[in-house]
Amino acid sequence: MQPSRRSNVAPFLAMDVMSAANRLEREGRSIIHMEVGEPGAPVPAAVRLAAETALARGRVGYTEALGLPALRARIARHYQDRYGIAVPADRVAVTQGSSGAFNLAFLALFDVGDRVGLPTPGYPAYRNILLALGLEVVEIPTTAEDRWQVTPALLDAAAAGGPLKGLIVASPANPSGTMMTAEGVEALMVACRERRISLVMDEIYHGLVYAGGETTALAHGDDVVVVNSFSKYYCMTGWRIGWMVLPETLVRPVERIAQNLFISPSEIAQHAALAAFEAGEELEAVKAVYAANRALLLERLPAFGFDDHLPVDGAFYFYASVRRFSNDSVDFARRMLTEAGVAATPGPDFDTDRGHAYIRFSFAGRTDAMVEACDRLERWLR
């Protein structure tokens, strides 16, 4: 059997680096993992207890395709509690991680051949999912002048080759960590509305903001698909549970697609996710570790060569230029892993044009591991 053309997507380099790092560890090497955007903290105690309680009931089955009504209602309440935004529970869809949400959103919004804009640098899975679905990806290079975010002017430049049907934006962004202002989000939503561009807003790093305030796109209108997840702030990556807030017109289409593609999200994971909202004290303690790691990297990495880096407003990434050391960040990351024992993700994952000059460090691990990584890199580079 021959693979389809649509299967010919680029590898996710962060996962390739992780595989290489794991092989070295099996050979006895000590590796500091800074390649994957995954919290190093354990799952909150309340989440584990809720999962154990659900499992003890004995039966684990299907739920409704859009998720447990109790969880949808609790997510809706979250928007009222955190942002003061009233969101009807029936516009909430629980998904198999944010990855499941993106697949559902793209299928519900776009047809084969539609042109969809993506900022670069940006999360590579957006591009690869869109390509696998037969969509045309229009990369929108962002710059320091615009704080590495999409503006209405950049949107118009991207549409010069043909009208855009959609736009995917993240705030805080991966890999840059930059956060859009409320004014920037509103201006972008107005621009999309005027140009009949469907906007998908990735807010999975909300809760992990260190500089400036966070705003949800839902504060500026209902004509947006907002994606979030329990993976990042809530430390539940392996549970594969996320959510979307949808315009009313998309709820039933998403439900129909979800019924056929996924049947339903994991019941145990949904019960566990309900408890995550009650683990605020524990999760804020985890965030404090990230903040300490961020401060450490902002102090130490520039001191030995990574002084050209993007803002780190939120998330848990430090995206920096390697031009001082190399013109090939893939080779630089390979040598850094094998020679220094530090795993990080090369920039082509996030920017196919300029990524050869950049590398992403994740600081979601323990602080002592971040200190050791800095020590190793300083010795290696000097």
LUMTIDO-176400 format. One line per field, with one value per residue (C-alpha): residue in one letter; x, y, z. Coordinates in nm, 3 decimals, m for minus. Each point is the difference from the previous one (the first is absolute). Layout:
N
type: A; ...
xx: X; ...
yy: Y; ...
zz: Z; ...
***
This chain:
382
type: M; Q; P; S; R; R; S; N; V; A; P; F; L; A; M; D; V; M; S; A; A; N; R; L; E; R; E; G; R; S; I; I; H; M; E; V; G; E; P; G; A; P; V; P; A; A; V; R; L; A; A; E; T; A; L; A; R; G; R; V; G; Y; T; E; A; L; G; L; P; A; L; R; A; R; I; A; R; H; Y; Q; D; R; Y; G; I; A; V; P; A; D; R; V; A; V; T; Q; G; S; S; G; A; F; N; L; A; F; L; A; L; F; D; V; G; D; R; V; G; L; P; T; P; G; Y; P; A; Y; R; N; I; L; L; A; L; G; L; E; V; V; E; I; P; T; T; A; E; D; R; W; Q; V; T; P; A; L; L; D; A; A; A; A; G; G; P; L; K; G; L; I; V; A; S; P; A; N; P; S; G; T; M; M; T; A; E; G; V; E; A; L; M; V; A; C; R; E; R; R; I; S; L; V; M; D; E; I; Y; H; G; L; V; Y; A; G; G; E; T; T; A; L; A; H; G; D; D; V; V; V; V; N; S; F; S; K; Y; Y; C; M; T; G; W; R; I; G; W; M; V; L; P; E; T; L; V; R; P; V; E; R; I; A; Q; N; L; F; I; S; P; S; E; I; A; Q; H; A; A; L; A; A; F; E; A; G; E; E; L; E; A; V; K; A; V; Y; A; A; N; R; A; L; L; L; E; R; L; P; A; F; G; F; D; D; H; L; P; V; D; G; A; F; Y; F; Y; A; S; V; R; R; F; S; N; D; S; V; D; F; A; R; R; M; L; T; E; A; G; V; A; A; T; P; G; P; D; F; D; T; D; R; G; H; A; Y; I; R; F; S; F; A; G; R; T; D; A; M; V; E; A; C; D; R; L; E; R; W; L; R
xx: 0.000; 0.122; m0.048; m0.231; 0.130; m0.173; 0.207; 0.318; 0.011; 0.317; 0.107; m0.056; 0.366; m0.062; m0.115; 0.297; 0.238; m0.178; 0.043; 0.372; 0.035; m0.179; 0.234; 0.301; m0.155; m0.052; 0.372; 0.075; 0.043; m0.133; m0.230; m0.178; m0.332; m0.090; m0.140; m0.367; m0.260; m0.115; m0.036; 0.253; m0.230; m0.225; m0.372; m0.181; m0.111; m0.368; 0.021; 0.149; m0.262; m0.285; 0.135; 0.037; m0.356; m0.135; 0.192; m0.119; m0.358; 0.091; m0.158; 0.183; m0.196; m0.090; m0.121; m0.182; 0.221; 0.035; 0.087; m0.152; m0.264; 0.154; 0.343; m0.142; m0.183; 0.314; 0.205; m0.268; 0.019; 0.378; m0.046; m0.226; 0.235; 0.326; m0.106; m0.348; m0.133; m0.337; 0.041; m0.297; 0.096; m0.161; 0.270; 0.275; 0.139; 0.231; 0.268; 0.283; 0.263; 0.044; 0.120; m0.347; m0.147; 0.210; m0.096; m0.369; 0.021; 0.187; m0.240; m0.304; 0.128; 0.199; m0.031; 0.278; 0.207; m0.094; 0.284; 0.071; 0.248; 0.251; 0.248; 0.365; 0.165; m0.289; m0.108; 0.086; m0.300; m0.234; 0.180; 0.025; m0.364; m0.117; 0.219; m0.123; m0.357; 0.073; 0.009; 0.242; 0.218; 0.092; 0.288; m0.004; 0.350; m0.022; 0.269; 0.139; m0.164; m0.340; 0.115; m0.017; m0.377; m0.239; m0.138; m0.272; 0.274; 0.176; m0.336; m0.053; 0.349; m0.067; m0.324; 0.182; 0.030; m0.370; m0.270; 0.059; m0.277; 0.151; 0.265; 0.153; 0.156; 0.137; 0.037; 0.223; 0.175; 0.215; 0.301; 0.032; m0.198; m0.131; m0.342; m0.238; m0.148; m0.376; 0.018; 0.196; m0.249; m0.293; 0.162; 0.073; m0.355; m0.144; 0.232; m0.102; m0.368; 0.027; 0.189; m0.224; 0.295; m0.077; 0.223; 0.117; 0.163; 0.232; m0.007; 0.153; 0.270; m0.247; 0.076; 0.374; 0.058; 0.286; 0.002; m0.319; m0.359; m0.175; m0.317; m0.225; m0.122; m0.351; 0.008; m0.016; m0.274; m0.154; 0.118; 0.321; 0.100; 0.196; 0.209; 0.136; 0.134; 0.063; 0.353; 0.206; m0.117; m0.183; 0.295; m0.212; 0.181; m0.037; m0.371; m0.071; m0.286; m0.076; m0.289; m0.137; m0.243; m0.190; m0.235; m0.353; 0.011; 0.289; m0.122; m0.205; 0.254; 0.278; m0.221; m0.073; 0.367; 0.100; m0.259; 0.158; 0.369; 0.032; m0.341; 0.081; 0.288; 0.127; m0.251; 0.266; 0.199; m0.313; m0.074; 0.362; m0.019; m0.299; 0.221; 0.280; m0.195; 0.017; 0.379; 0.086; 0.239; 0.206; 0.003; 0.107; 0.293; 0.100; m0.027; 0.232; 0.263; m0.039; 0.038; 0.323; 0.126; m0.088; 0.193; 0.298; 0.011; m0.050; 0.300; 0.236; m0.059; 0.067; 0.323; 0.160; m0.139; m0.381; m0.054; m0.214; m0.327; m0.372; m0.211; m0.102; m0.336; m0.161; 0.006; 0.331; 0.231; 0.316; 0.042; 0.343; 0.233; 0.299; 0.163; 0.295; 0.075; m0.143; m0.199; m0.172; m0.209; m0.081; 0.369; 0.054; m0.277; 0.143; 0.348; m0.139; m0.182; 0.289; 0.282; m0.165; m0.288; m0.265; m0.301; m0.175; m0.208; 0.150; m0.184; m0.107; m0.279; m0.153; 0.119; 0.092; 0.167; 0.188; 0.007; 0.351; 0.123; m0.207; m0.045; m0.271; 0.069; m0.289; 0.030; m0.289; 0.228; 0.149; 0.209; 0.301; m0.011; m0.010; 0.306; 0.184; m0.096; 0.139; 0.321; 0.044; m0.070; 0.237; 0.283; m0.076; m0.022; 0.301
yy: 0.000; 0.350; 0.295; 0.279; 0.338; 0.161; m0.214; 0.166; 0.260; 0.118; m0.173; 0.174; 0.071; 0.043; m0.363; m0.115; 0.176; m0.162; m0.344; 0.064; 0.124; m0.307; m0.229; 0.169; m0.039; m0.372; m0.016; 0.150; 0.368; 0.280; 0.222; 0.322; 0.011; 0.346; m0.113; m0.079; 0.243; m0.218; 0.089; m0.181; 0.018; m0.289; 0.003; 0.185; m0.222; 0.088; m0.111; m0.337; m0.054; 0.082; m0.248; m0.271; 0.061; m0.022; m0.320; m0.155; 0.026; m0.281; 0.105; 0.229; 0.073; 0.249; 0.346; 0.241; 0.099; 0.357; m0.117; m0.042; 0.269; 0.066; 0.066; 0.222; 0.201; 0.026; 0.124; 0.261; 0.110; 0.029; 0.279; 0.188; m0.049; 0.089; 0.251; 0.115; m0.138; m0.178; m0.312; m0.238; m0.359; m0.119; 0.183; m0.198; m0.316; m0.229; m0.152; m0.250; 0.257; 0.321; m0.217; m0.152; 0.350; 0.127; m0.295; 0.056; 0.375; m0.026; m0.262; 0.201; 0.331; m0.074; m0.190; m0.163; 0.266; 0.287; 0.237; 0.028; 0.243; m0.095; 0.231; m0.102; m0.088; m0.216; m0.343; m0.253; m0.228; 0.273; m0.005; m0.377; m0.067; 0.255; m0.157; m0.351; 0.127; 0.133; 0.369; 0.263; 0.144; 0.369; 0.080; 0.353; 0.102; 0.206; 0.242; 0.165; 0.326; m0.163; m0.197; m0.319; 0.010; 0.028; 0.348; 0.109; 0.132; m0.337; m0.165; 0.213; m0.078; m0.373; 0.032; 0.150; m0.347; m0.069; 0.037; m0.171; m0.223; m0.033; 0.112; m0.191; 0.210; m0.086; 0.226; m0.065; m0.140; m0.307; 0.023; 0.371; 0.029; 0.340; 0.116; 0.209; 0.307; 0.036; 0.278; m0.223; m0.285; 0.233; 0.159; m0.342; m0.121; 0.310; m0.049; m0.367; 0.092; 0.263; m0.239; m0.301; m0.196; m0.269; 0.047; m0.288; 0.124; m0.234; 0.092; m0.319; 0.191; 0.221; m0.003; 0.000; 0.372; 0.185; 0.342; 0.190; m0.116; m0.272; 0.054; m0.253; 0.063; m0.071; 0.342; 0.154; m0.206; m0.343; m0.040; m0.183; m0.355; m0.003; m0.309; m0.084; m0.307; m0.160; m0.091; 0.307; 0.203; m0.301; m0.243; m0.265; m0.060; m0.379; 0.011; 0.141; 0.226; 0.348; 0.219; 0.250; 0.287; 0.021; 0.241; m0.141; m0.075; m0.244; m0.198; m0.257; m0.041; m0.061; m0.242; m0.201; m0.021; m0.089; m0.277; m0.162; 0.067; m0.042; m0.116; 0.180; 0.120; m0.231; m0.021; m0.041; 0.294; 0.216; m0.082; 0.077; 0.330; 0.107; m0.017; 0.199; 0.321; m0.054; m0.043; 0.369; 0.019; m0.295; 0.127; 0.350; m0.158; m0.173; 0.329; 0.157; m0.258; 0.094; 0.366; m0.078; m0.203; 0.285; 0.249; m0.237; m0.045; 0.371; 0.069; m0.278; m0.091; 0.352; 0.013; m0.270; 0.073; m0.030; 0.373; 0.030; m0.151; 0.061; 0.139; m0.256; 0.139; m0.337; m0.378; m0.166; 0.052; 0.196; 0.042; 0.133; 0.056; m0.233; 0.214; 0.065; m0.371; m0.152; 0.055; m0.337; m0.034; m0.365; m0.089; 0.228; m0.177; m0.341; 0.097; 0.162; m0.322; m0.237; 0.219; 0.196; m0.229; 0.273; m0.069; 0.296; 0.044; 0.156; 0.290; m0.156; m0.168; 0.344; 0.201; m0.174; 0.312; 0.160; m0.285; m0.114; 0.291; m0.075; m0.256; m0.047; m0.088; m0.116; 0.100; m0.212; m0.232; 0.017; 0.303; m0.211; m0.154; 0.349; 0.100; m0.311; 0.065; 0.355; m0.127; m0.261; 0.247; 0.259; m0.255; m0.129; 0.338; 0.153
zz: 0.000; m0.085; 0.237; m0.111; m0.112; 0.296; 0.239; m0.125; 0.276; 0.168; 0.321; 0.331; 0.079; 0.373; 0.015; m0.213; 0.240; 0.296; m0.160; m0.053; 0.359; 0.133; m0.196; 0.159; 0.344; m0.062; m0.077; 0.340; m0.090; 0.221; m0.207; 0.097; m0.186; m0.132; m0.335; 0.067; 0.130; 0.285; 0.369; 0.215; 0.304; 0.100; m0.061; 0.282; 0.287; m0.049; m0.362; 0.091; 0.270; m0.238; m0.255; 0.265; 0.119; m0.354; m0.064; 0.327; m0.123; m0.237; m0.326; m0.240; m0.314; m0.268; 0.083; m0.227; m0.294; 0.127; 0.350; 0.343; 0.064; 0.342; m0.151; m0.275; 0.266; 0.214; m0.296; m0.071; 0.363; m0.034; m0.255; 0.239; 0.294; m0.178; m0.266; 0.096; m0.329; m0.018; m0.216; m0.043; 0.082; m0.322; m0.198; 0.174; m0.160; 0.197; m0.224; m0.002; 0.086; m0.194; m0.291; m0.026; 0.019; m0.290; m0.219; 0.073; m0.050; m0.329; m0.136; 0.106; m0.139; m0.315; m0.327; m0.200; m0.172; 0.231; 0.088; 0.374; 0.155; 0.269; 0.174; 0.002; 0.225; 0.114; 0.117; m0.275; 0.048; m0.129; m0.333; m0.020; 0.093; m0.258; m0.269; 0.085; m0.042; m0.347; 0.090; m0.129; 0.275; m0.033; 0.232; 0.146; 0.115; 0.318; 0.115; 0.309; m0.105; 0.051; 0.305; m0.209; m0.036; m0.298; m0.071; m0.245; m0.232; m0.003; m0.063; m0.309; m0.129; 0.040; m0.199; m0.299; m0.154; 0.042; 0.266; 0.333; 0.133; 0.347; 0.245; 0.292; 0.278; 0.346; 0.302; 0.187; m0.303; m0.049; m0.041; 0.071; 0.322; m0.113; 0.117; m0.205; 0.164; 0.033; m0.258; m0.237; 0.031; m0.058; m0.307; m0.147; 0.061; m0.166; m0.298; m0.033; 0.029; m0.273; m0.231; 0.073; 0.139; 0.258; 0.305; 0.218; 0.320; 0.190; 0.369; 0.144; 0.189; 0.183; 0.371; m0.077; m0.048; 0.174; m0.166; m0.080; 0.028; m0.194; m0.198; m0.168; m0.351; 0.128; 0.168; m0.348; m0.164; m0.052; m0.360; 0.090; 0.085; 0.325; 0.078; 0.343; 0.175; 0.336; m0.113; 0.082; 0.301; 0.146; m0.048; m0.175; m0.330; m0.002; 0.079; m0.348; 0.096; m0.129; m0.106; m0.248; 0.029; m0.328; m0.176; 0.009; m0.373; 0.047; 0.301; m0.192; m0.286; 0.254; 0.190; m0.316; m0.092; 0.357; 0.013; m0.303; 0.057; 0.376; 0.135; 0.326; 0.217; 0.273; 0.284; 0.269; m0.134; 0.007; 0.364; 0.080; m0.189; 0.208; 0.308; m0.165; 0.049; 0.376; 0.008; m0.025; 0.296; m0.122; m0.359; 0.102; 0.187; m0.324; m0.186; 0.258; m0.096; m0.366; 0.094; 0.186; m0.297; m0.234; 0.211; 0.010; m0.378; m0.068; 0.221; m0.100; m0.365; m0.137; 0.202; m0.213; m0.341; m0.019; 0.031; m0.316; 0.116; m0.029; 0.288; 0.260; 0.114; 0.062; m0.063; 0.094; m0.297; m0.073; m0.378; m0.087; m0.294; m0.044; m0.270; 0.229; 0.002; m0.319; m0.319; 0.044; 0.315; m0.078; 0.006; 0.299; 0.194; m0.093; 0.123; 0.313; 0.082; m0.065; 0.133; 0.282; 0.092; m0.043; m0.223; m0.170; m0.315; m0.315; m0.160; m0.334; 0.197; 0.049; m0.300; m0.326; m0.139; 0.293; 0.250; m0.093; 0.213; 0.313; 0.275; 0.263; 0.362; 0.217; 0.366; 0.127; 0.200; 0.349; 0.090; 0.094; m0.349; m0.155; 0.206; m0.113; m0.363; 0.020; 0.158; m0.274; m0.279; 0.144; 0.019; m0.350; m0.169; 0.171
***
